[in-house]
């Protein structure tokens, strides 16, 4: 199984602490898997530079979910039942929604790479955490920027899966779009595995919107912007979410990507921040698979997860033998994180709301690079 050779170097048989995760290592969303490698690498960095936690190496296991629900569910069962992971990190919106009740029943801390509001509820879903504003909050940040620029007519495009549909439906039904003084003139759905959106783009062109928000992943944004350029629609018409700040958009589209906007939560890879210094030290003896903002997200998630585990171990005076009690303590310590230093990847975070940071800003592709065009905005 792919997860076997993706397991981190710390998979020593004597490990008392296991962190298990899966991502789309191969499959339709693989452009974003830096956030899986980033978490694994941060934990390996802690093993290599600090000997783990209180003298215990952290065993890491990275599995491939392939963006397939049955594979992700199988990975979850392995992480919880076979590996006895004290913390689990999973990928897609469809998977975490399908697993959310099971996560509570198993009482295992879970870091979701989905930012869907439907899995964020500290009271009803106390074991699920995420690393930033929800998709719904990001959508509203993007639309608020459109309204402030004088826009009136907006279209939302989204993929035909849970990741695409659910956040758009939540925002549409909330009435928040109208409160911004905007008119949602259409909602255009398309296949997640699409390779051609000419028909949808021609429909969009006929609508003549002032702004278009895309709730989709980078592979679909590439198709949208490519086909938009064919019919004369500029990239500046479109705004995407946090999973659209991808070097691939600039690399593959070149000038056709100029003006495209996306939501940013995490510092750029290579930024002059303390976390980058740690990554450079890690890279002296290890290979970094992805050098992009998604890797930064993963590294930050690792910082938060390890901080909670460390506090639980310190409180217990060592690694608890009882995995149930250990998981409960890690959950409690995660929720209690306050003012956590993420090495500059984000402002200091607190997890009482289970989101960590709720700040974001707008970036725009200018001269072949993502450039911030707004201040940091608190999601509300």
C-alpha positions in Angstrom: 0.0 0.0 0.0 1.3 3.5 -0.8 1.0 4.5 2.8 3.7 2.0 3.7 6.5 3.8 1.9 5.1 7.2 2.6 5.5 6.6 6.4 7.9 9.1 8.0 11.4 8.1 9.0 10.3 8.1 12.7 8.2 4.9 12.3 10.2 3.2 15.0 8.6 0.1 16.6 9.1 1.6 20.1 7.1 4.8 19.3 4.5 5.6 21.9 2.9 8.5 20.1 1.4 8.0 16.6 0.0 10.7 14.3 -1.7 9.3 11.3 -2.9 11.3 8.2 -4.0 10.9 4.7 -4.1 13.2 1.7 -4.5 13.1 -2.1 -0.9 11.9 -2.7 -2.1 10.6 -6.1 -5.3 11.6 -7.8 -7.3 14.6 -9.0 -6.3 16.9 -6.2 -2.7 16.0 -5.9 -1.5 19.6 -6.7 -2.5 20.5 -3.2 -0.8 17.7 -1.3 1.9 19.9 0.1 -0.3 20.3 3.1 0.1 16.6 3.9 3.8 16.6 3.4 4.1 19.8 5.4 2.6 18.2 8.5 4.6 15.0 8.3 7.8 17.0 7.8 7.2 19.3 10.7 6.8 16.2 13.0 9.9 14.7 11.5 11.7 18.0 12.2 10.7 17.7 15.9 11.9 14.2 16.0 15.2 15.1 14.5 15.9 18.3 16.4 14.2 17.6 19.7 14.0 13.8 19.9 10.3 14.0 19.7 8.3 14.8 22.8 9.7 14.1 26.3 12.1 11.6 24.8 9.4 9.8 22.7 9.8 9.8 19.0 6.5 10.5 17.2 5.5 7.9 14.7 4.1 9.4 11.5 2.1 7.6 8.9 1.0 9.3 5.7 -1.5 7.4 3.6 -2.9 8.1 0.1 -6.7 8.8 0.1 -6.7 9.4 -3.7 -9.7 11.7 -3.3 -11.9 8.6 -3.1 -14.4 8.4 -0.3 -14.1 4.7 0.3 -10.3 4.9 0.4 -10.4 7.9 2.9 -12.8 6.0 5.1 -10.5 2.9 5.0 -7.6 5.1 5.9 -9.5 6.6 8.9 -10.3 3.1 10.2 -6.7 2.1 9.9 -5.4 5.3 11.7 -7.8 4.9 14.6 -8.3 1.1 14.9 -5.0 -0.3 13.8 -2.4 2.4 14.4 -4.0 3.7 17.6 -3.2 7.3 16.5 -3.6 10.0 19.1 -4.2 12.5 16.4 -5.6 12.0 12.9 -5.5 14.4 9.9 -7.8 13.9 6.9 -8.5 15.5 3.6 -11.8 16.0 1.8 -15.0 17.6 2.7 -17.0 14.5 1.6 -14.9 12.3 3.9 -15.0 14.4 7.0 -18.7 14.9 6.6 -19.2 11.2 6.3 -16.9 10.5 9.3 -17.9 13.3 11.6 -20.2 11.2 13.8 -17.7 8.4 13.9 -14.9 10.8 14.9 -17.0 11.9 17.9 -17.9 8.3 18.8 -14.2 7.3 18.6 -13.3 10.5 20.5 -10.1 11.1 18.5 -8.7 14.5 17.8 -9.1 15.2 14.1 -7.5 18.0 12.0 -9.6 18.5 8.8 -8.1 19.9 5.7 -11.7 20.7 4.6 -12.8 24.1 5.7 -16.5 23.4 5.5 -18.6 25.1 8.2 -20.7 21.9 8.5 -17.9 20.2 10.3 -17.0 23.2 12.5 -19.0 23.1 15.8 -17.1 23.0 19.0 -20.2 22.0 21.0 -21.5 19.2 18.7 -18.2 18.2 17.1 -15.7 18.8 19.9 -13.0 16.6 18.4 -12.8 18.3 14.9 -10.4 21.2 14.3 -9.4 23.2 11.2 -6.7 25.7 10.4 -8.4 28.8 9.3 -11.6 30.5 8.0 -14.3 28.3 6.6 -15.0 28.1 2.9 -18.2 30.1 3.7 -16.2 32.8 5.4 -13.7 32.9 2.5 -16.5 33.2 0.0 -17.9 36.2 1.8 -14.4 37.8 2.1 -14.1 37.4 -1.7 -17.6 38.8 -2.3 -17.1 41.7 0.1 -14.0 42.7 -1.9 -16.1 42.6 -5.0 -18.8 44.8 -3.4 -16.2 47.3 -2.2 -14.9 47.5 -5.7 -18.3 48.6 -6.9 -19.6 45.2 -8.1 -23.3 44.4 -8.2 -23.9 41.3 -10.2 -22.0 38.1 -9.1 -21.9 34.5 -10.2 -20.6 31.6 -8.1 -19.1 28.6 -9.9 -18.6 25.4 -8.0 -17.7 21.7 -8.5 -20.4 19.1 -8.3 -19.1 17.5 -5.0 -19.5 18.2 -1.3 -16.5 20.6 -1.4 -18.1 22.6 -4.1 -21.8 22.5 -3.4 -22.1 22.7 0.4 -20.4 26.0 1.2 -22.2 27.8 -1.7 -25.6 26.5 -0.5 -24.9 27.6 3.1 -24.0 31.2 2.0 -26.8 31.4 -0.6 -29.4 30.5 2.0 -28.0 32.8 4.7 -28.9 36.0 2.8 -25.4 37.3 3.4 -24.9 38.0 -0.4 -27.9 40.3 -0.4 -26.7 42.1 2.7 -23.5 43.0 0.8 -25.7 44.7 -1.7 -25.0 42.1 -4.4 -27.2 40.1 -6.7 -26.4 36.4 -7.2 -27.4 36.2 -10.9 -26.4 32.5 -11.3 -24.8 29.5 -9.7 -22.9 27.4 -12.2 -22.1 23.8 -11.3 -19.6 21.7 -13.2 -18.0 18.2 -13.0 -15.1 18.0 -10.5 -13.0 16.1 -13.1 -13.8 18.4 -15.9 -11.4 19.0 -18.8 -13.6 21.4 -20.8 -15.9 24.1 -19.5 -16.5 26.0 -22.8 -20.2 25.7 -22.5 -20.4 26.9 -18.9 -18.0 29.8 -19.7 -20.1 30.9 -22.7 -23.1 30.9 -20.4 -21.2 33.0 -17.9 -20.2 35.5 -20.6 -23.8 36.0 -21.5 -24.6 36.8 -17.9 -22.1 39.7 -17.9 -21.3 39.6 -14.2 -19.1 42.0 -12.3 -17.4 39.3 -10.4 -17.2 35.5 -10.3 -16.2 33.5 -7.2 -14.9 29.9 -7.8 -15.5 27.2 -5.1 -13.3 24.6 -6.6 -9.7 23.3 -6.5 -6.7 24.3 -8.6 -7.2 21.8 -11.4 -10.7 23.1 -12.1 -9.5 26.8 -11.8 -6.9 26.0 -14.5 -9.7 24.8 -16.9 -11.9 27.8 -16.0 -9.3 30.4 -16.6 -8.0 28.7 -19.8 -11.5 28.5 -21.3 -12.4 32.1 -20.1 -9.3 33.4 -22.0 -10.6 31.6 -25.2 -13.8 33.6 -25.1 -12.3 36.9 -24.1 -13.1 36.9 -20.3 -10.2 38.2 -18.3 -8.8 36.3 -15.3 -9.4 39.5 -13.2 -13.1 38.6 -13.3 -12.4 35.6 -11.1 -11.6 35.0 -7.4 -10.8 31.7 -5.8 -10.4 30.3 -2.3 -7.3 29.3 -0.3 -6.7 26.2 -2.4 -6.2 28.4 -5.5 -3.0 30.1 -4.5 -1.0 27.6 -6.6 2.2 28.1 -8.5 0.7 25.8 -11.2 -1.8 28.5 -12.2 1.0 30.9 -13.1 3.2 28.2 -14.6 0.6 26.7 -16.8 -1.4 29.8 -17.9 1.2 32.5 -18.0 -0.2 35.9 -19.0 -3.7 34.4 -19.1 -3.6 34.2 -15.3 -2.9 37.9 -14.8 -5.4 39.5 -12.5 -6.8 36.3 -11.0 -7.5 36.7 -7.3 -7.4 34.2 -4.4 -7.9 34.1 -0.7 -4.6 33.8 1.3 -4.4 32.6 4.9 -0.8 31.3 5.2 2.5 33.0 4.4 4.2 32.2 1.1 6.8 29.5 0.9 10.2 31.0 1.4 8.9 34.0 3.3 11.4 35.7 5.6 9.8 34.2 8.8 11.1 31.9 11.6 9.3 28.9 10.1 11.3 29.2 6.9 14.5 29.0 8.9 13.3 25.8 10.5 12.4 24.4 7.0 15.8 25.3 5.7 17.4 23.4 8.6 15.1 20.4 7.9 16.0 20.5 4.2 19.7 20.1 5.1 19.1 16.4 5.6 15.6 15.8 4.0 13.8 16.4 0.8 10.9 18.9 0.7 8.4 17.5 -1.8 6.3 20.7 -2.4 7.4 24.3 -2.1 4.2 26.2 -2.0 1.6 27.8 0.4 -0.1 24.4 0.9 3.1 23.1 2.5 3.1 26.1 4.8 -0.4 25.2 5.9 0.7 21.6 6.6 3.7 22.8 8.6 1.5 25.1 10.7 -1.0 22.3 11.3 1.9 20.2 12.5 2.9 23.0 14.9 -0.6 23.1 16.5 -1.0 19.3 16.7 2.4 18.8 18.3 1.8 21.6 20.7 -1.4 20.0 22.0 0.2 16.5 22.2 3.2 18.0 24.1 1.0 19.7 26.6 -1.0 16.5 27.2 2.2 14.5 27.8 3.5 17.2 30.2 0.3 17.2 32.1 0.4 13.4 32.4 4.0 13.3 33.4 4.7 11.1 30.4 2.9 9.3 27.5 -0.4 7.9 28.9 -0.8 4.1 28.5 -4.6 4.6 28.0 -5.1 5.8 24.4 -8.7 6.9 25.2 -7.5 9.1 28.0 -4.5 10.3 25.9 -6.8 11.4 23.0 -9.2 13.1 25.4 -6.3 15.1 27.0 -4.9 16.0 23.5 -8.4 17.3 22.5 -8.6 19.4 25.7 -5.2 20.8 25.2 -5.9 21.6 21.6 -8.9 23.6 22.5 -6.9 25.4 25.2 -4.2 26.6 22.9 -3.9 30.3 23.2 -1.5 32.7 21.4 0.3 29.8 19.7 3.3 31.0 17.7 3.2 29.5 14.2 6.6 30.8 13.2 5.0 33.6 11.2 3.0 31.4 8.9 -0.1 33.0 10.5 -0.6 35.5 13.2 -0.6 33.8 16.7 -3.5 31.4 16.9 -6.0 30.3 19.6 -8.2 27.2 19.2 -11.1 27.9 21.5 -13.2 28.3 18.3 -11.5 25.2 16.7 -10.3 27.3 13.8 -7.1 28.8 14.9 -6.8 31.8 12.8 -9.8 33.4 11.1 -7.9 36.1 9.3 -7.3 36.2 5.5 -6.4 38.6 2.8 -6.9 38.9 -1.0 -3.9 38.2 -3.3 -3.8 38.9 -7.1 -1.5 37.6 -9.8 0.6 40.5 -11.0 3.6 40.1 -13.2 3.6 36.4 -12.7 3.4 36.4 -8.9 0.7 36.4 -6.2 0.7 39.9 -4.6 -1.4 40.9 -1.6 -3.9 43.6 -2.5 -5.7 43.9 0.8 -4.9 44.0 4.5 -5.5 41.0 6.7 -9.3 40.7 7.2 -11.0 39.1 10.1 -13.7 36.7 8.9 -17.2 37.6 10.2 
